[in-house]
Amino acid sequence: MRKLTPNLIVDRIEDCLPFYVDRLGFTKTVEVSDGDRLGFVILNLGPIELMLQSRASVQGDVAAIADGPYRSVLYCEVADLAPLRSALSMTPHVVPERTTSYGAKEIIVTDPAGNIVFFGQH
């Protein structure tokens, strides 16, 4: 194996881009249309790559998995939570910011598609 890239299945990519691009700083490097909407995008932030694919695009590509109740959990280790606090202030938090039993400080939020994203400072 050379690389692992999460592919989040979402209802509408356009609803998720402000979260990943505007708030978190990802850059859209690949974009594939599916009719009048986006069907697939690849987002990059330094060495991190993330894919978003619309449920409609999955239906046309791999129909057997299109109707699943998809929700994913991402864990992103960061050097400092401070810049994320303001970027995520209007984002639904799963729990208040916390410190784990092993000393990690975490902010846990929900993206617009319902995926859970942990940001952990160790």
C-alpha positions in Angstrom: 0.0 0.0 0.0 1.2 3.5 -0.8 -1.5 5.8 0.4 -4.9 5.9 2.2 -7.4 8.6 1.2 -10.8 8.8 2.8 -13.7 9.2 0.4 -16.7 10.7 2.2 -20.1 10.0 0.6 -22.2 13.1 0.9 -25.6 14.3 -0.3 -24.3 17.5 -1.8 -20.6 18.4 -2.2 -21.5 22.1 -2.6 -22.8 22.1 1.0 -19.5 20.7 2.4 -17.0 22.8 0.5 -17.3 25.9 2.8 -16.4 23.7 5.8 -13.4 22.0 4.2 -12.1 24.8 1.9 -13.1 28.1 3.6 -12.8 27.0 7.3 -10.1 24.3 7.3 -8.0 25.5 4.4 -8.2 22.6 2.0 -7.6 23.3 -1.7 -9.8 21.7 -4.4 -7.4 19.9 -6.8 -9.8 17.8 -8.8 -13.4 18.5 -9.6 -15.8 16.2 -11.6 -19.3 17.4 -12.5 -22.3 15.2 -12.4 -25.0 17.1 -14.4 -25.5 20.5 -12.9 -23.8 19.6 -9.6 -20.4 18.3 -8.4 -20.1 14.5 -8.4 -16.6 14.2 -7.0 -13.8 16.4 -5.7 -10.3 15.8 -4.3 -9.2 18.2 -1.6 -5.6 18.6 -0.4 -4.1 20.3 2.6 -0.3 19.7 2.7 0.2 15.9 2.8 -3.5 15.3 3.6 -5.9 14.2 0.8 -9.6 13.9 1.2 -12.2 12.9 -1.4 -15.9 13.9 -1.4 -18.3 12.0 -3.7 -22.0 12.8 -4.0 -24.5 10.0 -3.3 -25.9 10.5 -6.9 -22.4 10.0 -8.3 -21.9 6.8 -6.3 -25.3 5.6 -7.6 -24.0 5.9 -11.1 -20.6 4.5 -10.3 -21.1 1.7 -7.7 -24.8 1.4 -7.2 -24.5 -1.4 -4.6 -23.1 1.0 -2.0 -25.1 4.2 -2.9 -27.9 3.7 -0.4 -25.9 2.9 2.7 -26.4 5.1 5.9 -22.9 6.5 5.6 -21.3 8.6 8.3 -17.6 8.6 8.8 -15.2 9.6 11.6 -12.0 11.4 10.8 -9.2 12.0 13.3 -6.8 14.8 12.4 -3.8 15.4 14.5 -2.8 19.1 14.6 0.1 21.0 16.0 -2.2 23.7 17.6 -5.9 23.9 18.1 -5.9 27.7 18.5 -6.4 28.5 14.8 -9.3 26.0 14.6 -11.2 27.4 17.5 -12.3 30.5 15.5 -12.6 28.6 12.2 -15.0 26.1 13.8 -16.9 28.4 16.2 -20.1 28.3 14.1 -19.8 24.5 13.4 -21.9 22.1 15.5 -19.7 20.6 18.2 -20.3 16.9 19.3 -19.1 17.6 22.8 -17.4 20.7 24.4 -13.6 21.0 23.8 -12.0 18.4 26.0 -8.7 16.9 27.3 -8.5 13.1 27.1 -7.2 10.8 29.8 -3.9 10.5 27.7 -3.5 14.3 27.5 -4.7 15.1 24.0 -6.8 18.3 23.7 -9.6 17.7 21.2 -12.3 19.6 19.3 -14.9 17.3 17.9 -17.3 18.7 15.3 -19.9 17.6 12.7 -19.4 18.5 9.0 -22.4 19.6 6.9 -22.9 16.0 5.7 -23.0 14.6 9.3 -19.5 13.2 9.4 -17.6 13.5 12.7 -14.2 15.2 12.6 -11.9 15.1 15.5 -9.0 17.6 15.8 -6.4 16.5 18.4 -3.5 18.4 19.7 -1.0 16.0 21.4 
